[in-house]
Amino acid sequence: MTDFGDESENKPNFQPIDKKKRSVAVAIKDSGDPARAPLIKAAARGALADKILQIAFENDIKVRTDADLAEMLAELELDSPVPTEALMAIAEILSYVYRANGQPDPFNAILSGDDE
């Protein structure tokens, strides 16, 4: 019979995962329809999140760091629209991306009362 020593030594040491310490990456895409919210296309934590960020950097995709927003969006299903609670933050991000890519910023539209 093999002696494994004190029983407590053989118990696995499970530690709660601190989500704030692990990398989180979320990829969003404009839905293409001004009446629809952007869509969540990818979300991951840990090593897979690091890989998503690496791919983004390698392809000159603009990345913004917002841990709280990323945590919230990472909980949602893929291809689901960004929730209304996050739309202002997403609009700011997409506005930056449009400007950085030299494209017209649809979030900076000037509304006028002229009916032409």
C-alpha distances in whole Angstrom, upper triangle without the diagonal:
4,7,9,12,15,15,18,18,16,19,22,25,28,31,34,36,40,42,45,43,42,45,47,49,52,55,58,61,64,65,68,70,71,71,67,64,62,59,55,54,51,49,45,43,41,41,43,46,46,47,49,51,51,53,55,56,56,59,61,60,61,58,58,55,55,52,53,55,52,49,51,52,49,48,51,51,52,56,56,59,59,59,62,61,60,63,65,62,62,66,66,63,65,68,67,66,69,71,69,69,73,73,75,73,74,72,75,78,81,82,86,88,91,91,92
4,6,9,12,13,16,14,13,16,19,22,25,28,31,33,37,39,42,39,39,42,44,47,49,52,55,58,61,62,65,67,69,68,65,62,60,57,53,52,49,46,43,40,38,38,40,43,43,44,47,48,48,50,52,53,53,56,58,57,58,55,55,52,52,49,50,52,49,46,49,50,46,46,48,48,50,53,54,57,56,57,60,58,57,61,62,60,59,63,63,60,62,66,64,63,66,68,66,66,70,70,72,70,71,70,72,75,78,80,83,86,88,88,89
4,6,9,10,13,12,11,15,17,20,23,26,30,32,35,38,40,38,38,41,43,46,48,51,55,58,61,62,65,67,68,68,64,61,59,56,53,52,48,46,42,40,37,38,40,42,42,44,46,48,48,50,52,53,53,56,57,57,57,54,54,51,51,47,48,50,48,45,48,49,46,45,48,48,49,53,54,56,56,56,59,57,56,60,61,58,58,62,62,60,62,65,63,62,66,67,65,66,70,70,72,70,70,69,72,74,78,79,83,85,87,88,89
4,7,7,10,8,7,11,14,16,19,23,26,28,31,34,36,34,34,37,39,42,45,48,51,54,58,58,62,64,65,64,61,58,56,53,49,48,45,42,39,36,34,34,37,39,39,40,43,44,44,46,48,49,50,52,54,53,53,50,50,47,47,44,44,47,44,42,44,45,42,41,44,45,46,50,50,53,52,52,56,54,53,56,58,55,55,59,58,56,58,61,60,59,62,64,61,62,66,66,68,66,67,65,68,71,74,75,79,81,84,84,85
4,6,9,7,8,11,14,16,20,22,26,28,31,34,36,34,35,38,40,43,46,49,52,55,59,60,63,65,66,66,62,59,57,54,50,50,46,43,40,37,35,36,38,40,40,42,44,45,45,48,50,50,51,54,55,54,54,51,51,48,47,44,45,47,45,42,45,46,43,42,45,46,48,51,52,54,53,53,56,54,53,57,58,55,55,59,59,56,59,62,60,59,63,64,62,63,67,67,69,67,67,66,68,71,74,76,79,82,84,85,86
4,5,6,7,10,13,14,18,20,24,27,29,32,34,33,33,37,39,42,45,48,51,54,58,58,62,63,64,64,60,57,55,53,49,49,45,42,39,36,34,35,38,39,39,41,44,44,45,47,49,50,51,53,55,53,53,50,49,46,46,42,43,45,43,40,43,44,41,40,44,45,46,50,50,53,51,51,54,52,51,55,56,53,54,57,57,55,57,60,59,58,62,63,61,62,66,66,68,66,66,64,67,70,73,74,77,80,82,83,84
4,5,6,7,11,13,16,19,22,25,27,31,33,31,32,35,37,40,43,46,49,52,55,56,60,61,62,61,58,55,53,50,47,46,43,40,37,34,32,33,36,37,38,40,42,43,44,46,48,48,50,52,53,52,52,48,48,45,44,40,41,43,41,38,40,42,39,38,41,42,44,47,47,50,49,49,51,49,49,52,54,51,52,55,55,53,55,58,57,56,60,62,60,61,64,64,66,64,64,62,65,68,71,72,75,78,80,81,82
4,5,5,9,10,13,15,19,22,24,27,29,28,29,32,34,37,40,43,46,50,53,54,57,59,59,59,55,52,50,48,44,44,41,37,34,31,30,31,34,35,35,37,39,40,41,43,45,46,47,49,51,49,49,46,45,42,41,37,37,40,38,35,37,39,36,35,39,40,42,45,45,47,46,46,49,46,46,49,51,48,49,52,52,50,52,55,54,54,57,59,57,58,61,62,63,61,61,59,62,65,68,69,72,75,77,78,79
4,6,8,9,13,15,19,21,24,27,29,27,28,31,33,37,39,42,46,49,52,53,57,58,59,59,55,52,50,48,44,44,40,37,33,30,28,29,32,34,34,36,38,39,39,42,44,44,45,48,49,48,48,44,44,41,40,37,37,40,38,35,38,39,36,35,39,40,41,45,45,48,46,46,49,47,46,50,51,48,48,52,52,49,52,55,53,53,56,58,56,57,60,61,62,60,61,59,62,64,67,69,72,75,77,78,79
4,6,9,12,15,19,21,24,27,29,27,27,31,33,36,38,41,44,48,51,52,55,57,58,57,54,51,49,46,42,42,38,35,32,29,27,28,31,32,33,34,37,38,38,41,43,43,44,47,48,47,47,44,44,41,40,36,37,40,37,34,37,38,35,34,37,38,40,43,44,46,45,45,48,46,45,49,50,48,48,51,51,49,51,54,53,52,55,57,55,56,60,60,62,59,60,58,61,64,67,68,72,74,76,77,78
4,6,9,12,15,18,21,24,26,25,25,28,30,33,36,39,42,45,48,49,53,54,55,54,51,48,46,43,40,39,36,33,30,27,25,27,29,30,31,33,35,36,37,39,41,42,43,45,46,45,45,42,41,38,37,34,34,37,34,31,34,35,32,31,34,35,37,41,41,43,42,42,45,43,42,46,47,45,45,49,48,46,48,52,50,50,53,55,53,54,57,57,59,57,57,55,58,61,64,65,69,71,73,74,75
4,6,9,13,15,18,21,23,22,21,25,26,30,32,35,38,41,45,46,49,51,52,51,48,44,43,40,36,36,32,29,26,23,22,23,25,27,27,29,31,32,33,35,37,38,39,41,43,41,41,38,38,35,34,30,31,33,31,28,30,32,29,28,31,32,33,37,37,40,39,39,42,40,39,42,44,41,41,45,45,43,45,48,47,46,49,51,49,50,54,54,55,53,53,52,55,57,60,62,65,68,70,71,72
4,6,10,12,15,18,20,19,19,23,24,28,30,34,37,40,43,44,48,49,50,50,46,43,41,39,35,35,31,28,25,22,20,22,24,25,26,28,30,31,32,34,35,36,38,40,41,39,39,36,35,32,31,28,29,31,29,26,29,30,27,26,30,31,33,37,36,39,37,37,40,38,37,41,42,39,39,43,43,40,43,46,45,44,47,49,47,48,52,52,54,51,51,50,52,55,58,60,63,66,68,69,70
4,7,9,12,15,18,16,16,20,21,25,27,31,33,37,40,41,45,46,47,46,43,39,38,35,31,32,28,25,22,19,17,20,22,23,24,26,27,28,30,32,33,34,36,38,39,37,37,33,32,29,29,25,25,28,25,22,25,27,24,23,26,28,29,33,33,35,34,34,36,34,34,37,38,36,36,40,40,37,40,43,42,41,44,46,44,45,49,49,51,48,48,46,49,52,55,56,60,62,65,65,67
4,6,9,12,14,13,14,17,19,23,25,29,31,35,38,39,43,44,45,44,41,37,36,33,30,30,27,23,20,17,16,18,20,21,22,24,26,26,28,30,31,32,34,36,37,35,34,31,30,26,25,22,22,25,23,20,22,24,22,21,25,26,28,32,31,33,32,32,34,32,31,34,36,33,33,37,37,35,37,40,39,38,42,43,42,43,47,47,48,45,46,44,46,49,52,53,57,60,62,63,64
4,6,9,12,11,12,16,17,20,23,26,29,32,35,36,40,41,41,41,38,34,33,30,27,28,24,21,18,15,15,18,19,19,21,23,24,25,27,29,30,31,33,35,35,33,32,29,27,24,23,19,19,22,20,17,19,21,19,18,21,23,25,29,28,30,28,28,31,28,27,31,32,30,30,34,34,32,34,37,36,36,39,41,39,41,44,44,45,43,43,41,43,46,49,50,54,56,59,60,61
4,6,9,8,9,12,13,17,19,23,25,29,32,33,37,38,38,38,35,31,29,27,24,24,21,17,15,11,11,14,16,15,17,20,21,21,23,25,26,27,29,31,31,29,28,25,24,21,20,16,16,19,17,14,16,18,15,15,19,21,23,26,26,27,26,26,28,26,25,28,30,27,27,31,31,29,31,34,33,32,36,37,36,37,41,41,42,39,39,38,40,43,46,47,51,53,56,57,58
4,5,6,7,11,12,15,18,22,24,28,31,32,36,37,37,37,34,30,28,27,23,24,21,17,15,11,11,15,16,15,16,20,20,20,22,25,25,26,28,30,30,28,27,23,21,18,17,13,13,16,15,12,15,17,15,15,19,21,23,26,25,26,24,24,27,24,23,26,27,24,25,29,28,26,29,32,30,30,34,35,34,35,39,39,40,37,37,35,38,41,44,45,49,51,54,55,56
4,5,5,8,8,12,14,18,20,24,27,28,32,33,33,33,30,26,24,23,19,20,17,14,11,8,9,13,14,12,14,17,17,17,20,22,22,23,25,27,27,24,23,20,18,15,14,10,11,13,11,8,11,13,11,12,15,18,19,22,22,23,21,21,23,21,19,23,24,21,21,25,25,23,25,28,27,27,30,32,30,32,35,35,36,34,34,32,34,37,40,42,45,48,50,51,52
4,6,8,8,12,14,18,20,24,27,29,32,33,33,33,30,26,25,23,20,21,19,15,13,10,11,14,15,13,14,18,17,17,19,22,21,22,25,26,26,24,22,18,16,13,11,8,9,12,10,8,12,14,12,14,17,20,21,24,23,24,21,21,23,20,19,22,22,19,20,24,23,21,24,27,25,25,29,30,29,30,34,34,35,32,33,30,33,36,39,40,44,46,49,50,51
4,7,9,13,16,19,22,26,29,31,34,35,35,36,33,29,27,25,22,23,20,16,13,10,9,12,14,12,13,16,17,16,18,21,21,21,24,26,25,24,22,19,17,14,13,10,12,15,13,11,15,17,15,16,20,22,23,26,26,26,24,24,26,24,22,25,25,22,23,26,25,23,26,28,27,27,30,31,29,31,34,35,36,34,35,33,35,38,41,43,46,49,52,53,54
4,6,10,13,17,20,23,26,28,32,33,34,34,31,27,25,23,20,20,16,13,10,6,5,9,11,9,9,13,14,13,15,18,18,19,21,23,23,21,21,17,16,13,13,10,12,14,11,10,14,15,12,14,18,19,20,23,23,24,22,23,26,23,21,24,25,22,22,25,25,22,24,27,26,25,29,30,28,29,33,33,35,33,33,32,34,37,40,42,46,49,51,52,53
4,7,10,13,17,20,23,26,28,31,31,32,28,25,22,21,17,17,14,11,8,5,5,8,9,6,7,10,10,9,12,14,14,15,18,19,19,18,17,13,13,11,11,9,12,13,10,10,13,13,11,14,17,18,18,21,21,22,20,22,24,22,20,22,23,19,19,23,22,19,21,24,22,22,25,27,24,26,29,30,32,29,30,29,31,34,38,39,43,46,48,49,50
4,7,10,13,17,20,22,25,27,27,28,25,21,19,17,13,14,11,7,6,4,7,9,9,5,8,10,9,9,12,14,13,15,18,19,19,16,16,12,12,10,10,7,10,10,6,7,10,10,8,11,13,15,15,17,18,18,16,18,21,19,16,19,20,17,16,20,19,17,19,22,20,20,23,25,23,24,28,28,29,27,27,26,29,32,35,37,40,43,45,46,47
4,7,10,13,17,19,22,24,25,26,22,19,16,14,11,11,8,6,6,6,9,10,8,5,7,9,7,7,10,11,10,12,15,15,16,13,12,9,10,9,10,9,11,10,6,8,11,9,8,11,13,14,13,15,16,16,15,17,20,19,15,17,19,15,14,18,17,14,16,19,18,17,20,22,20,21,24,24,26,24,25,23,26,29,32,34,38,41,43,43,44
4,6,10,13,15,18,20,21,22,19,15,12,10,7,8,6,4,7,9,12,13,11,8,11,11,8,9,13,12,11,14,16,16,16,13,12,10,10,10,10,10,11,9,6,9,10,7,6,10,10,11,10,12,12,13,11,14,17,16,13,14,16,13,11,15,15,12,13,17,17,15,18,20,19,20,23,22,24,22,22,21,24,26,30,31,35,38,40,40,41
4,7,10,13,15,18,19,20,17,14,10,9,6,5,5,6,9,12,15,15,12,10,12,12,8,9,12,11,9,13,15,13,14,10,10,9,10,12,12,13,14,12,9,12,13,9,9,13,12,12,10,10,12,12,11,14,17,17,14,14,16,14,11,14,15,12,12,15,15,13,15,18,17,17,20,19,21,19,19,19,22,24,28,30,33,36,38,38,38
4,7,9,12,14,15,16,13,10,6,5,5,5,7,9,12,15,18,19,16,14,16,16,12,13,16,14,12,15,17,15,15,11,11,11,11,13,13,15,15,12,10,13,13,9,11,13,12,12,10,9,10,9,8,12,14,15,12,12,14,12,9,11,13,10,9,13,14,11,13,17,16,16,19,17,18,17,16,16,19,21,25,26,30,33,34,34,35
4,6,8,11,12,14,11,9,5,5,7,7,9,12,16,19,22,22,19,17,19,18,14,15,18,15,13,16,18,15,15,12,12,13,14,16,17,18,19,15,14,17,16,13,14,17,14,14,11,9,11,10,10,14,15,17,14,13,15,14,10,11,14,11,9,12,14,11,12,16,16,14,17,15,16,15,14,15,18,19,23,25,28,31,32,32,32
4,5,8,9,11,9,7,4,6,9,10,13,16,19,22,25,26,22,20,22,22,18,18,21,19,16,19,21,18,17,14,14,15,16,18,18,20,20,17,16,19,18,15,17,19,16,16,14,11,12,10,10,13,15,17,14,12,14,14,10,10,13,11,8,11,13,11,11,14,15,14,16,13,14,12,11,12,15,16,20,21,25,27,28,28,28
4,5,8,9,6,6,5,6,9,10,14,17,20,24,27,27,24,22,25,24,20,21,24,21,19,22,24,21,20,17,17,18,19,21,21,23,23,19,18,21,19,16,18,19,16,15,13,10,10,8,10,13,14,17,15,13,16,16,12,12,16,14,12,14,17,15,14,18,19,17,19,16,16,15,13,14,17,18,21,22,25,27,28,28,28
4,6,9,8,9,8,10,13,13,17,20,24,27,30,30,27,25,27,26,22,23,25,23,20,23,24,21,21,18,18,20,21,24,24,26,26,22,22,24,23,19,21,23,20,19,17,13,14,12,14,17,17,20,18,15,17,18,15,14,17,16,12,14,17,15,13,17,18,16,17,14,14,13,11,13,16,16,20,20,23,26,26,25,25
4,5,5,8,9,11,15,16,19,22,26,29,32,33,29,28,30,29,25,26,29,26,24,27,28,25,24,21,21,22,23,26,25,27,26,23,23,25,23,20,23,24,20,20,18,14,14,12,13,16,16,19,18,15,17,18,15,14,17,17,14,15,19,17,15,19,21,19,20,16,15,14,11,13,16,15,18,18,21,23,24,23,23
4,6,8,9,12,16,18,21,23,27,30,33,34,31,29,31,30,27,27,30,27,25,27,29,26,25,22,21,22,22,25,24,26,25,22,23,25,23,20,23,24,21,21,20,16,16,13,13,15,14,18,16,13,14,16,14,12,15,16,13,13,17,16,14,17,20,19,19,15,14,12,9,10,13,12,15,15,18,20,21,20,21
4,7,10,12,16,18,22,24,27,30,34,35,32,30,32,32,28,29,32,29,27,30,31,28,28,24,24,24,24,26,25,27,26,22,23,25,22,20,23,24,20,20,19,16,15,12,13,14,13,16,16,13,15,17,15,13,17,18,15,16,20,19,18,21,23,22,23,19,17,15,12,12,15,14,17,16,19,20,22,21,22
4,7,9,12,15,18,20,24,27,30,31,28,26,29,29,25,26,29,27,24,27,29,26,26,22,22,22,22,24,23,24,23,19,20,22,19,17,19,20,17,16,15,12,11,8,9,11,11,14,14,11,14,16,13,12,16,16,14,16,19,18,17,21,22,22,23,19,18,16,13,13,17,16,19,19,22,24,25,25,26
4,6,10,12,15,17,21,23,27,28,25,23,26,26,22,23,26,24,22,25,27,24,24,20,19,19,18,20,19,20,19,15,16,18,16,13,16,17,14,14,13,11,9,5,6,8,8,11,10,8,11,12,9,9,13,13,11,14,17,16,16,19,21,20,22,19,18,15,13,12,16,16,20,20,23,25,27,27,28
4,7,9,12,14,18,21,24,25,22,20,22,22,18,19,22,20,18,21,23,20,20,16,16,16,16,18,17,19,18,14,14,17,15,12,14,16,13,13,11,9,8,6,6,9,10,13,10,9,11,12,8,9,12,11,9,12,15,13,14,17,18,18,20,17,17,15,13,12,16,17,21,21,25,27,29,29,30
4,6,9,11,15,18,22,23,19,18,21,20,16,18,21,19,17,20,22,20,20,16,16,16,16,18,17,18,18,14,13,15,14,10,12,13,10,10,8,5,6,4,6,9,12,14,12,11,14,14,10,12,15,13,12,15,17,15,16,20,20,19,22,20,20,18,16,16,20,21,25,25,29,31,33,32,33
4,6,8,11,15,18,19,16,14,17,17,13,15,18,17,15,19,20,19,19,15,16,15,15,16,15,16,15,12,11,13,11,8,9,10,8,8,5,5,6,6,7,10,13,14,12,12,15,14,11,14,16,14,13,17,18,16,18,21,21,20,23,21,22,20,19,19,22,24,27,28,32,34,36,36,37
4,7,11,14,17,18,14,13,16,15,11,14,16,14,13,17,18,16,17,14,15,14,16,17,17,17,18,15,13,15,14,10,10,12,10,9,5,5,8,9,10,14,17,18,15,16,18,17,14,16,18,15,14,18,19,16,18,21,21,20,23,21,23,21,20,21,24,26,29,30,34,37,38,38,38
4,7,11,14,14,10,9,12,12,8,11,14,12,12,15,17,16,17,14,15,14,15,16,16,15,16,14,11,13,13,10,8,11,10,9,6,8,10,12,12,15,19,19,16,17,20,18,15,18,19,16,16,20,20,17,20,23,22,21,25,23,25,23,23,23,26,28,32,33,37,39,41,41,41
4,7,11,12,9,7,11,11,9,11,14,13,13,16,18,18,19,15,16,14,14,14,14,13,14,12,8,9,10,8,5,8,9,9,7,10,11,13,12,15,18,18,15,17,20,17,15,18,19,17,17,21,21,19,22,24,23,23,27,26,27,25,25,24,28,30,33,35,38,41,43,43,44
4,7,8,6,5,9,9,8,10,13,13,13,16,18,18,19,17,17,15,15,14,14,13,14,13,10,10,12,10,7,9,11,11,11,14,15,17,16,18,21,21,18,20,22,19,18,21,22,19,20,24,23,21,24,27,25,25,29,28,30,28,28,27,31,33,36,38,42,44,46,46,47
4,7,6,5,8,10,10,11,13,15,15,17,19,20,21,19,19,16,16,14,14,11,13,13,10,9,12,12,8,11,13,14,14,17,18,20,18,20,23,22,19,22,24,20,20,23,23,20,22,25,24,23,26,28,26,27,31,31,32,30,31,29,32,35,38,40,44,46,48,49,50
4,6,5,6,9,10,11,12,15,16,17,19,20,21,20,20,17,17,15,16,13,16,16,13,12,16,15,12,14,17,18,18,21,22,23,22,24,27,25,23,25,26,23,22,26,26,23,24,28,26,25,28,30,28,29,32,33,34,33,33,32,35,38,41,43,47,49,51,52,53
4,5,5,6,9,10,10,12,14,15,16,18,20,19,20,17,18,17,18,16,19,19,15,15,19,18,14,17,19,19,19,22,23,25,24,26,29,28,25,27,29,25,24,28,27,24,25,29,27,25,28,30,28,28,32,32,35,33,34,33,36,39,42,44,48,51,52,53,53
4,5,5,6,9,10,11,12,14,15,17,18,17,18,16,17,16,17,16,18,18,14,15,17,16,12,15,17,16,15,18,20,22,21,24,27,26,23,25,27,24,22,25,25,22,23,27,25,23,26,28,26,26,30,30,32,31,31,31,34,36,40,42,45,48,50,50,51
4,5,5,6,9,10,11,12,14,15,17,15,15,12,14,13,14,12,15,14,11,12,15,13,10,14,15,16,15,17,19,20,19,21,24,23,20,22,23,20,19,22,22,19,20,23,22,20,23,25,23,24,27,28,30,28,29,28,31,33,37,39,42,45,47,48,48
4,5,5,6,9,10,11,12,14,15,14,15,12,14,13,15,14,17,17,13,14,18,16,14,17,19,20,18,21,22,23,22,24,27,26,23,25,25,22,21,24,23,20,21,24,22,20,24,25,23,23,27,28,30,29,30,29,32,35,38,40,44,47,49,49,50
4,5,5,6,9,10,10,12,14,13,15,13,15,15,17,17,20,19,15,17,20,18,15,18,20,19,17,20,22,23,22,25,28,27,24,26,27,24,22,25,24,21,22,25,23,21,24,26,23,23,27,27,30,29,30,30,32,35,38,41,44,47,49,49,49
4,5,5,6,9,10,11,12,11,12,10,13,13,15,15,18,16,13,15,17,15,13,16,17,17,15,17,19,20,19,22,25,24,21,22,24,20,18,21,21,17,18,21,20,17,20,23,20,20,24,24,26,25,26,26,29,31,35,37,41,44,45,45,46
4,5,5,6,9,10,10,9,10,8,10,11,13,13,17,16,12,15,18,16,14,18,19,19,17,19,21,21,20,23,25,24,21,22,23,19,18,20,20,16,17,20,18,16,19,21,18,18,22,23,25,24,25,25,27,30,34,36,40,43,44,45,45
4,5,5,6,9,10,10,11,10,13,14,17,17,20,19,16,19,21,19,18,21,22,22,20,22,24,24,23,26,29,28,24,25,26,23,21,23,23,19,20,22,20,18,21,22,19,19,23,24,27,26,28,28,30,33,36,39,42,45,47,47,47
4,5,5,6,9,8,11,11,14,15,18,19,22,20,17,20,22,19,18,21,22,21,18,20,22,23,22,25,28,28,24,25,26,23,20,23,22,19,19,21,20,17,19,21,18,18,21,22,25,25,26,27,29,31,35,37,41,44,45,46,45
4,6,5,6,5,7,7,11,13,16,17,20,18,15,18,20,18,17,21,21,21,18,19,21,21,20,23,25,25,22,22,23,20,17,19,19,15,15,18,16,13,16,18,15,14,18,19,22,21,23,23,25,28,31,34,37,41,42,42,42
4,5,5,6,7,8,11,13,16,18,21,20,17,20,22,20,20,23,24,24,21,22,24,24,23,26,28,27,24,24,24,21,19,21,20,16,17,19,16,14,17,18,14,14,18,20,23,22,24,24,26,29,32,35,39,42,43,44,44
4,6,8,10,11,15,17,20,21,24,23,20,23,25,23,22,26,26,26,23,24,26,26,25,29,31,31,27,27,27,24,22,24,23,19,19,21,19,16,19,20,16,16,19,21,24,24,26,27,29,31,35,37,41,44,45,46,45
4,5,9,11,15,17,20,22,25,23,20,23,25,22,22,25,25,25,21,22,24,24,24,27,29,29,26,25,26,23,21,22,21,18,17,19,17,14,16,17,14,13,16,18,21,21,23,24,26,28,32,34,38,41,42,42,42
4,6,9,12,15,18,21,23,21,20,23,25,22,22,26,25,26,23,23,25,24,23,26,28,28,24,24,24,21,19,20,19,15,15,16,14,11,13,14,11,10,14,15,19,19,21,22,23,26,29,32,35,39,39,40,40
4,6,10,13,16,18,20,18,16,20,21,18,19,22,22,22,19,19,21,20,19,23,24,24,21,20,20,18,15,16,16,12,12,14,12,9,11,13,10,10,13,14,17,17,19,19,21,24,27,30,33,37,37,38,38
4,7,10,13,16,18,16,15,18,20,17,18,22,21,22,20,20,21,20,18,21,22,22,18,18,18,15,13,14,13,9,9,11,9,6,10,11,8,9,13,14,16,15,17,17,19,22,25,28,31,35,36,37,37
4,7,10,12,15,13,11,15,17,15,15,19,19,21,19,19,20,19,17,20,21,20,17,17,17,13,12,14,12,9,10,13,10,9,13,14,11,13,16,17,19,17,19,18,20,23,27,29,33,36,37,39,39
4,6,9,12,10,10,13,15,14,15,18,19,21,19,20,20,19,16,18,19,18,14,15,14,11,10,12,10,7,10,12,10,10,13,14,12,14,17,18,19,17,19,17,19,23,26,28,32,35,37,38,38
4,6,9,9,8,11,13,13,14,17,18,21,20,21,21,20,17,19,20,18,14,16,15,11,12,15,13,10,13,15,13,13,17,18,16,18,21,22,23,21,22,20,22,25,28,31,34,37,39,41,41
4,6,5,6,9,10,11,12,15,16,19,19,20,19,18,15,16,17,15,12,14,13,9,10,13,12,10,14,15,14,15,18,19,18,20,23,23,24,21,22,20,22,25,28,30,33,36,38,40,41
4,6,5,6,9,10,10,13,15,18,18,20,19,19,16,16,18,15,13,16,16,12,13,16,15,14,17,19,18,18,22,23,22,24,27,27,27,25,25,23,25,28,31,33,36,39,42,43,44
4,5,5,6,9,10,11,14,17,18,20,18,17,14,14,15,12,10,14,14,11,12,16,15,14,17,19,19,20,23,24,23,25,28,28,28,25,25,22,25,28,30,32,35,38,40,42,43
4,5,5,6,8,10,12,15,15,17,15,14,11,11,12,10,7,10,11,8,9,12,12,11,14,16,16,17,20,21,21,23,25,25,25,22,22,19,22,25,27,29,32,35,37,38,40
4,5,5,6,9,10,13,13,15,14,14,11,12,15,13,10,13,14,11,11,14,14,12,15,17,17,17,20,22,21,22,25,25,26,23,23,21,24,27,30,31,35,37,40,41,42
4,6,5,7,9,13,14,16,15,15,13,13,15,13,11,15,16,13,14,17,17,16,18,21,21,21,24,25,25,26,29,28,29,26,26,24,27,30,33,34,37,40,42,43,44
4,6,6,7,11,13,15,13,13,10,10,12,10,9,12,14,12,12,16,16,15,17,20,20,21,23,25,25,26,29,28,28,25,25,22,25,28,31,31,35,37,40,41,42
4,5,6,9,10,11,10,10,7,8,11,10,8,11,13,11,10,14,15,14,15,18,19,18,21,23,23,24,27,25,26,23,22,21,24,26,29,30,34,36,38,39,40
4,5,8,9,12,11,12,11,12,15,14,12,15,17,15,14,17,18,16,18,21,21,20,23,25,25,25,28,27,28,26,25,24,27,29,33,34,37,40,42,42,43
4,7,9,12,11,12,11,11,15,14,13,16,18,17,16,19,21,19,20,24,24,23,26,28,28,29,32,30,31,28,27,26,29,31,34,35,38,41,43,43,45
4,7,9,7,9,9,9,13,13,12,14,17,16,15,18,20,18,19,22,23,22,24,27,27,27,30,29,29,26,25,24,27,29,32,33,36,38,40,40,42
4,6,6,9,10,11,15,16,15,16,20,19,17,20,22,20,20,24,25,23,25,28,28,28,31,29,29,27,26,25,29,30,33,34,37,39,41,41,42
4,5,9,10,13,16,17,16,16,20,19,16,19,21,19,18,22,23,21,23,26,26,25,28,26,27,25,24,24,27,29,32,33,36,39,40,40,41
4,7,9,12,15,17,15,15,19,18,15,17,20,18,17,21,22,20,21,25,25,24,26,24,25,23,21,22,25,26,30,30,34,36,37,37,37
4,7,9,12,14,13,13,17,17,14,16,19,18,17,20,22,21,22,25,25,25,27,25,25,23,21,21,24,25,29,29,32,34,36,35,36
4,6,9,11,10,10,13,14,11,13,16,15,14,17,20,18,19,23,23,23,25,23,22,20,18,17,21,22,25,25,29,30,32,32,33
4,7,8,7,7,10,10,8,10,13,13,12,15,17,17,18,21,22,22,24,22,22,19,17,16,19,21,24,24,28,30,32,32,33
4,5,6,7,10,11,10,12,15,15,15,17,20,20,21,23,24,25,27,25,24,21,19,17,21,22,24,24,28,30,32,32,34
4,5,5,8,10,10,11,14,15,15,17,19,20,21,23,24,25,27,24,23,20,18,15,19,20,22,22,25,27,29,30,32
4,6,8,9,10,11,13,14,16,17,19,20,22,23,25,26,28,26,25,21,20,17,20,21,23,24,27,29,32,32,34
4,6,6,6,9,10,11,12,14,16,17,18,20,21,23,24,23,22,19,17,15,18,20,22,23,27,29,31,32,34
4,5,5,6,9,10,10,12,14,15,16,18,20,21,22,20,19,15,14,11,14,16,19,19,23,25,28,29,30
4,5,5,6,9,10,10,12,14,15,17,18,20,21,20,18,14,13,10,13,15,17,18,22,24,27,28,30
4,5,5,6,9,10,11,13,14,16,17,19,20,19,19,15,15,12,14,17,20,21,25,27,30,31,32
4,5,5,6,8,10,10,12,14,15,16,18,17,16,13,13,10,14,16,19,21,24,27,29,30,31
4,5,5,6,9,10,10,12,14,15,16,15,14,10,9,7,10,12,15,17,21,23,25,27,28
4,6,5,6,9,10,11,12,14,16,15,14,10,11,8,10,13,16,18,22,25,27,28,29
4,5,5,6,9,10,11,12,14,14,14,11,12,10,12,16,19,21,25,28,30,31,31
4,5,5,6,9,10,10,12,11,11,8,9,8,11,13,17,19,23,26,27,28,29
4,5,5,6,9,10,11,10,9,6,7,6,8,11,14,17,20,23,25,26,27
4,6,5,6,9,10,10,11,8,11,10,11,14,17,20,23,27,28,30,30
4,5,5,6,9,9,10,9,11,11,12,15,19,21,25,28,29,30,30
4,6,5,6,5,6,5,8,9,10,13,16,19,22,26,26,27,27
4,5,5,6,7,6,10,10,10,13,16,19,22,26,26,28,27
4,6,8,10,10,13,14,14,17,20,23,26,29,30,32,31
4,6,9,10,13,14,15,17,20,23,26,30,30,31,30
4,7,9,12,14,14,15,18,21,24,28,28,29,28
4,6,9,11,12,13,16,19,21,25,25,26,25
4,6,9,8,9,12,15,18,21,21,22,21
4,5,5,7,11,13,17,20,21,22,22
4,5,6,9,11,15,18,19,20,20
4,6,9,11,15,18,19,21,21
4,6,9,13,16,18,19,20
4,6,9,13,14,16,16
4,6,10,11,14,14
4,7,9,11,12
4,5,8,10
4,6,9
4,6
4
